[in-house]
Amino acid sequence: MAFNWVAVILLLISYLAAKASPAHFAVIALFGLVYPIIFFVNLFFVAFWTVRKDARLLLSLLVMLMGIPHIKDNFSFHKRQNIPLKSDIRILSYNVQGFTNQNEAPYNPKINAGVHSFLKNKKADIICLQEYAKVNPDLFLKNLGKNFVFRSYYTQKGTNTGLAIFSRYKIYGSRFLKFKGYRTFGISANIIVRNDTLRLINVHLASISLEQADLDLLTNASSSSWENPKVQKHFLDIYRKLQKAFRLRERQLGLVLKYVKASPYPVVLCGDFNDTPSSNAYHRVASVLTDAFVERGTGLSATYAGPLPFLRIDYFFTSPGLKVVSYKKYHLRFSDHFPLSMTFRIVKEN
């Protein structure tokens, strides 16, 4: 029963992550990151007590029901997608991890060929890439036309990657989002689609930058390992990385939302946010824009392909004036992220 109480308390704390500023309450934000895991633990206790016909099932059940908005943000239950029209716009977003194989090499031709083949076959109208290495853009432009926006940046590992937008439609008014002393974290472009204009913003918000040793510790640490001073220091280092990333993302998101609100055109905001639907960052965006997964997605749709499970950190958001027709995640292993696609249409106002 004690474990059940712990699970319930952790679930309640995870709810607070949506409201609390991660820059000031990093510990609470951590529980928001692992909300799906805490949810499934409580679901296990509900099933356990139900089988035993024990009223204690109400403990986790009631607290889970208190978090229905969080359930809706993390799980979607649309069995069917709308049938797209010829005039609908198909956009694809993908963190390609610099065309490497789990960061084992600076560039991998086989990974590049696999990503290129995938993108070519999907025939999207617009492609947004994060961690796009300086690969010959003609590989993509041959299929989409000559409309291309790219902004490079250097990662902490010294790799020159960046953000890219490829479009069948004409692009104008591109802009780069960054703070002095930091890498570019977003690129924006106005796109003319027939007689309409929309603003596309492709972002890669601050990463926690966990090394493989960090991931190994988080996924394999035993309870006894906490007694080791070196392990304790390692956990403290991981926490500091998280805190630094949370603070920077909060600043980045403030600038993104300012740009969204100032847009005279309907907005599509997409990319790698490095934060989950239970986070404060997500709820700040969702209060202004519509999450395409919530609108048309199915299941849990984790977008992170690395060792930490259930993380949905890549998104499509749309503003009023745009209707989400379909949403899809592709189970590819060319990167530590899964690619996403969305079909949408521009809705004429009466």
SVG drawing of the C-alpha trace seen along z (x, -y; Angstrom):
<svg xmlns="http://www.w3.org/2000/svg" viewBox="-19 -42 53 53">
<polyline fill="none" stroke="black" stroke-width="0.4" points="0.0,0.0 2.9,-2.3 4.1,-2.0 0.6,-3.0 0.7,-6.1 4.1,-7.0 2.8,-6.5 -0.2,-8.8 1.9,-11.5 4.3,-11.5 1.3,-11.7 0.0,-14.8 3.5,-16.4 3.6,-15.7 0.4,-17.7 2.1,-20.7 4.7,-20.6 2.2,-22.2 1.8,-25.3 5.2,-25.7 8.1,-27.6 10.8,-25.0 13.4,-27.7 12.4,-27.9 11.0,-24.5 13.2,-22.1 12.5,-19.1 8.7,-19.4 9.5,-19.7 11.4,-16.4 8.2,-14.6 6.4,-16.2 8.9,-14.6 8.1,-11.1 4.3,-11.6 3.4,-8.6 5.5,-6.2 3.9,-7.5 0.5,-7.2 1.0,-3.6 2.3,-2.7 -1.0,-4.1 -3.0,-2.2 -1.3,1.0 -2.4,0.3 -6.0,-0.3 -5.9,3.1 -4.3,4.8 -6.9,3.7 -9.7,4.3 -8.7,8.0 -8.6,8.3 -12.0,6.5 -10.5,4.1 -11.9,0.5 -8.3,-0.8 -8.5,-0.9 -10.2,-4.3 -7.0,-5.9 -5.2,-5.9 -8.3,-6.0 -9.6,-9.3 -6.2,-11.0 -5.9,-9.8 -9.4,-11.2 -8.2,-14.5 -5.7,-14.6 -8.0,-14.1 -6.5,-17.2 -3.1,-15.5 -4.5,-12.3 -6.0,-14.1 -2.6,-15.8 -0.6,-12.6 -3.1,-10.1 -5.3,-10.5 -8.0,-8.2 -8.8,-9.1 -9.4,-5.8 -9.7,-7.4 -8.1,-10.3 -10.0,-12.8 -9.8,-12.2 -7.4,-14.9 -8.3,-17.1 -6.0,-17.8 -5.7,-21.4 -4.6,-20.3 -1.0,-20.9 1.2,-18.1 4.1,-19.0 6.8,-16.7 9.0,-17.4 12.1,-15.3 15.1,-15.7 17.6,-13.8 20.4,-13.8 22.9,-15.2 22.6,-12.1 24.6,-10.1 24.1,-6.7 23.3,-7.5 26.2,-10.1 28.8,-7.4 30.1,-9.3 30.0,-12.9 28.2,-11.8 26.9,-8.5 26.1,-8.1 23.8,-5.2 21.7,-7.2 21.6,-10.1 20.4,-7.8 17.7,-6.3 16.4,-9.7 16.5,-11.0 14.6,-8.0 12.0,-8.3 11.4,-12.0 11.2,-11.5 8.6,-8.8 6.4,-10.8 6.1,-13.6 5.4,-16.3 4.8,-19.9 6.9,-21.3 9.7,-19.6 11.2,-20.9 14.4,-19.4 16.2,-19.8 19.9,-18.9 20.3,-19.1 23.9,-18.5 25.4,-20.5 24.5,-18.0 24.0,-19.0 20.5,-20.5 20.0,-19.6 19.2,-16.0 16.0,-17.4 15.4,-20.4 15.1,-18.2 11.8,-16.9 10.5,-20.1 11.7,-23.0 14.1,-25.7 12.5,-27.2 14.9,-26.6 15.8,-28.2 18.8,-27.0 20.5,-28.3 23.5,-26.4 24.8,-26.2 27.4,-24.4 26.4,-21.8 28.2,-21.3 30.1,-18.5 31.4,-20.9 29.3,-19.5 28.0,-22.0 24.2,-21.2 21.2,-23.4 17.5,-24.0 16.1,-23.7 12.9,-24.4 12.2,-23.0 9.0,-24.0 7.1,-23.5 5.7,-26.9 7.3,-30.3 9.1,-31.5 9.8,-35.1 10.5,-37.0 12.7,-34.4 14.0,-35.1 16.3,-33.4 15.4,-33.2 18.3,-33.3 19.8,-35.1 23.2,-36.7 25.8,-34.2 23.6,-31.2 22.9,-29.1 20.0,-29.7 17.0,-27.8 14.4,-28.6 13.9,-29.7 10.7,-31.3 9.4,-31.8 6.3,-33.2 5.0,-30.8 2.6,-31.7 0.2,-28.8 -1.9,-29.7 -3.7,-32.9 -3.0,-32.5 0.0,-33.2 1.0,-31.3 3.9,-31.6 6.0,-28.5 8.2,-28.4 10.7,-25.4 12.3,-25.2 14.9,-23.1 14.7,-24.2 17.4,-23.7 18.4,-20.1 19.3,-18.6 22.4,-17.2 22.6,-14.0 25.6,-11.8 25.4,-8.0 26.8,-7.6 23.9,-9.8 21.3,-7.7 22.9,-4.5 22.7,-5.7 19.1,-6.9 17.9,-3.7 20.0,-1.1 20.8,-2.6 20.0,-0.3 18.7,-1.5 22.0,-0.6 24.0,-2.7 22.8,-5.9 25.2,-5.0 28.2,-5.6 29.4,-9.2 30.5,-9.2 27.0,-8.1 25.5,-10.8 27.7,-13.4 26.7,-12.0 23.0,-12.4 23.7,-16.0 25.5,-16.8 22.5,-15.4 20.1,-17.6 22.2,-20.7 22.0,-19.9 18.3,-19.6 18.0,-22.9 20.1,-24.7 18.1,-23.4 14.8,-24.3 15.9,-27.9 17.0,-28.4 13.9,-26.8 11.7,-29.1 13.5,-32.1 13.4,-30.6 9.7,-29.8 9.0,-33.4 10.5,-34.7 8.7,-32.1 5.3,-32.9 5.9,-36.6 6.6,-36.0 3.5,-33.8 1.2,-36.3 2.6,-39.1 2.0,-37.1 -0.5,-38.6 -0.9,-35.2 -2.0,-31.7 0.9,-29.9 2.3,-26.4 4.8,-25.9 6.8,-22.6 10.0,-20.9 11.9,-19.4 10.8,-21.1 12.7,-18.7 9.8,-18.8 6.7,-16.7 2.9,-17.4 3.0,-17.6 5.5,-20.4 5.0,-24.1 6.5,-24.8 3.9,-22.7 1.0,-24.3 2.2,-27.8 2.1,-26.9 -1.2,-24.9 -2.9,-27.9 -2.3,-29.8 -2.1,-27.1 -3.7,-23.7 -1.7,-20.5 -2.1,-18.4 -1.6,-15.1 -4.4,-16.0 -6.6,-17.0 -6.0,-14.0 -3.4,-11.6 -3.7,-8.1 -2.3,-6.4 0.7,-7.7 2.8,-8.7 6.2,-8.9 8.5,-10.7 11.9,-10.1 13.5,-7.0 16.2,-6.8 16.5,-4.8 14.1,-6.9 10.5,-5.6 7.2,-7.3 8.7,-10.8 6.7,-12.9 8.9,-15.9 8.3,-16.7 5.2,-18.6 3.0,-20.3 1.0,-23.2 -1.5,-25.3 -3.3,-28.6 -6.9,-29.4 -7.5,-29.6 -5.9,-26.2 -7.7,-22.8 -5.7,-19.7 -6.8,-16.9 -4.5,-14.1 -1.4,-13.3 1.0,-10.5 4.2,-9.2 6.6,-7.0 8.5,-4.2 11.9,-4.8 15.3,-4.3 17.5,-6.5 17.7,-9.0 17.0,-9.3 13.7,-10.9 10.8,-9.6 9.5,-11.7 6.0,-13.2 3.7,-14.4 0.5,-16.5 -2.0,-17.4 -3.9,-20.6 -6.0,-23.1 -6.4,-26.8 -9.9,-27.6 -11.5,-30.7 -13.1,-33.0 -16.7,-34.1"/>
</svg>
